């Protein structure tokens, strides 16, 4: 199985395709190949694509159940070192977009380009209470509970409540980036949001793009927080990113 030793982790990843390296950074509550199922076929035709499962997520294993955005950033850098990837294009969705922003701000030498989907670049905990275990249990959302147990069994060992608490805590704290830090980003950057993304939307993504010199943004018509996924508009998102990468 494709595991690599990264610090205290057995980090699980998928790899496919040939060409320049792209590292796909998944969202919270998800894992690599699930978050980017709508991108795998299109991108592997011209790029070597890596889909790692973050600390605390998916099939990545660790004795500790704790994780945070800064820890994930460090893990990805070590992942690159272990696999001899000096630099890469990054495509990040939601939490993964925040990870990508940290990489572009603090480790620009490792970032060829950055694409984010569903991040404003700023911390906003609006709606986080609906993802806390107490709220979920109170409303009897058994499908959500079972999905989190199944999706992250190896990472959290069935302790879905701790997983949701860690996710909520990270959502409340990160990203902790200033406007000046975001202005320091120099790599080619593309910021994507759905028209109806309740967490980002056009106004916020335009503000982010205004801070990053030379960047571009896309608002996907009728899109939600996940406009790149198969039941939304992956064709538009994929074509836009591939054209941007070219």
C-alpha positions in Angstrom: 0.0 0.0 0.0 1.3 3.6 -0.7 2.3 4.8 2.7 5.3 7.0 3.5 6.8 7.7 6.9 6.4 11.3 7.8 7.3 12.3 11.4 5.0 10.3 13.6 2.7 9.4 10.7 2.2 6.6 8.3 0.9 8.9 5.6 -1.3 7.3 3.0 -1.3 8.7 -0.6 -2.4 7.9 -4.1 -0.2 8.7 -7.1 -1.1 8.6 -10.8 -0.2 10.1 -14.1 3.0 11.5 -15.6 4.5 15.0 -16.0 5.0 18.0 -13.7 3.9 17.4 -10.1 0.6 18.4 -8.7 -0.2 17.8 -5.0 -3.9 17.9 -4.3 -4.8 19.1 -0.8 -8.2 17.9 0.4 -10.9 19.5 2.6 -11.7 18.7 6.1 -14.1 15.8 6.7 -12.7 14.2 3.5 -9.6 12.5 2.1 -7.5 12.9 -1.1 -9.3 10.7 -3.7 -12.8 11.6 -2.4 -12.3 15.3 -2.5 -10.9 15.2 -6.0 -12.7 12.4 -7.7 -13.8 14.8 -10.4 -10.3 15.8 -11.2 -8.3 12.5 -11.3 -8.9 11.5 -14.9 -8.5 14.9 -16.5 -5.3 15.9 -14.6 -3.4 12.6 -14.7 -3.2 12.9 -18.5 -0.5 15.6 -18.3 0.6 15.7 -14.7 1.9 13.4 -11.9 -0.8 13.7 -9.4 -0.4 13.1 -5.6 -3.4 12.7 -3.3 -2.2 12.5 0.3 -4.6 11.9 3.3 -3.8 14.6 5.9 -2.9 13.9 9.5 -6.1 12.8 11.3 -7.9 12.0 8.1 -8.6 9.0 5.8 -6.1 6.2 5.9 -3.2 8.1 7.4 -2.2 6.5 10.7 -0.9 8.0 13.9 -1.1 7.3 17.6 -2.0 10.9 18.3 -5.5 12.1 17.2 -4.5 15.8 17.4 -3.9 17.8 14.2 -4.0 21.4 12.9 -3.5 23.4 9.7 0.2 24.3 10.6 1.0 20.6 11.4 -0.5 19.6 8.0 1.7 22.2 6.3 4.8 20.7 7.9 3.7 17.2 7.0 3.2 18.1 3.4 6.7 19.6 3.2 8.2 16.5 4.7 6.1 14.3 2.4 7.6 16.2 -0.5 11.1 15.7 0.9 10.5 11.9 1.4 9.3 11.5 -2.2 12.0 13.8 -3.7 9.6 16.4 -4.9 11.5 19.7 -4.8 8.5 21.8 -5.8 4.9 21.3 -7.1 1.7 22.9 -8.3 -0.8 22.8 -5.4 -4.6 22.5 -5.8 -6.3 22.9 -2.4 -10.0 22.6 -1.5 -11.4 24.3 1.6 -9.0 23.3 4.5 -6.5 22.2 1.7 -6.8 25.7 0.2 -5.7 27.1 3.6 -2.8 24.7 3.7 -1.8 25.9 0.2 -1.9 29.5 1.2 0.4 28.8 4.2 2.8 27.0 1.8 2.8 29.9 -0.6 3.4 32.5 2.1 6.0 30.6 4.2 7.6 28.2 1.7 7.5 29.9 -1.7 10.4 28.0 -3.1 8.3 24.8 -3.0 5.3 26.2 -4.8 5.1 26.5 -8.6 1.5 27.6 -8.6 -1.5 27.7 -6.3 -5.1 27.0 -7.0 -7.7 27.2 -4.2 -11.3 26.1 -4.2 -13.7 27.2 -1.4 -11.4 29.4 0.8 -11.5 33.1 1.5 -8.1 33.1 3.0 -9.4 34.4 6.4 -10.6 32.7 9.5 -14.4 32.6 9.8 -16.1 30.1 12.1 -19.6 30.7 10.9 -21.5 27.4 10.9 -18.9 25.4 12.7 -21.3 24.5 15.5 -23.3 22.3 13.1 -20.2 20.1 12.8 -19.6 19.5 16.5 -20.4 16.0 17.9 -22.9 17.2 20.4 -25.0 19.0 17.8 -24.8 16.0 15.5 -25.8 13.5 18.3 -28.6 15.8 19.5 -30.2 15.7 16.0 -29.7 12.0 15.5 -27.6 12.5 12.3 -26.6 8.8 12.2 -25.6 8.9 8.5 -23.1 11.6 9.2 -21.7 9.7 12.1 -21.4 6.5 10.1 -19.8 8.3 7.2 -17.1 9.9 9.5 -16.4 6.5 11.2 -16.0 4.7 7.8 -14.1 7.5 6.0 -11.5 8.0 8.7 -11.4 4.7 10.5 -7.6 4.3 10.2 -6.9 7.9 11.2 -9.1 8.2 14.2 -9.6 4.5 15.1 -13.4 4.9 15.3 -13.3 7.9 17.6 -15.4 10.1 15.3 -16.3 12.5 18.1 -12.7 13.5 18.7 -12.2 13.8 14.9 -15.1 16.3 14.8 -13.8 18.2 17.8 -10.4 18.6 16.2 -12.0 19.7 12.9 -14.1 22.3 14.7 -11.1 23.6 16.7 -9.1 24.0 13.5 -12.0 25.7 11.7 -12.2 28.2 14.6 -8.5 29.0 14.6 -7.2 29.0 11.0 -6.1 30.4 8.7 -4.1 32.9 10.8 -2.8 35.0 7.9 -2.7 38.7 7.6 -3.4 40.8 4.5 0.3 41.6 4.3 1.2 38.0 4.4 -1.2 37.2 1.6 0.2 40.2 -0.4 3.6 38.5 -0.2 2.4 35.6 -2.3 4.3 35.7 -5.6 3.5 32.4 -7.3 0.8 32.3 -10.1 -2.5 31.9 -8.2 -6.1 31.1 -9.1 -8.9 31.3 -6.5 -12.2 29.5 -7.2 -15.6 29.7 -5.4 -19.1 28.7 -6.2 -21.7 31.4 -6.7 -23.7 30.1 -3.8 -20.8 29.1 -1.5 -22.0 29.9 1.9 -18.5 30.1 3.3 -16.8 32.1 0.6 -18.7 33.5 -2.4 -17.8 36.2 -5.0 -17.1 39.1 -2.7 -14.6 37.2 -0.5 -12.8 35.6 -3.3 -12.5 38.9 -5.1 -10.9 40.4 -2.0 -8.4 37.6 -1.8 -7.5 38.0 -5.4 -7.1 41.8 -4.9 -4.4 41.0 -2.3 -2.3 38.6 -4.4 -0.7 40.4 -7.2 -1.3 39.0 -10.6 -3.8 36.4 -9.4 -7.1 35.3 -11.1 -10.4 34.2 -9.7 -13.4 32.2 -11.0 -16.9 32.3 -9.6 -18.7 29.1 -10.8 -22.3 29.8 -11.8 -24.8 28.1 -9.4 -21.9 26.4 -7.6 -21.9 25.6 -3.9 -18.9 25.2 -1.6 -17.8 22.2 -3.8 -18.1 23.4 -7.4 -15.5 21.0 -8.7 -17.3 17.9 -7.6 -19.1 15.5 -10.0 -22.7 16.7 -9.4 -21.7 20.3 -9.9 -19.5 21.8 -12.6 -16.1 19.8 -12.7 -15.8 20.4 -16.5 -15.6 24.2 -16.1 -13.4 24.0 -13.0 -11.0 21.5 -14.6 -10.8 23.3 -17.9 -10.1 26.6 -16.1 -7.4 25.1 -13.9 -5.7 23.3 -16.8 -5.7 26.5 -18.9 -4.2 28.3 -15.9 -1.5 25.7 -15.4 -0.6 25.9 -19.1 
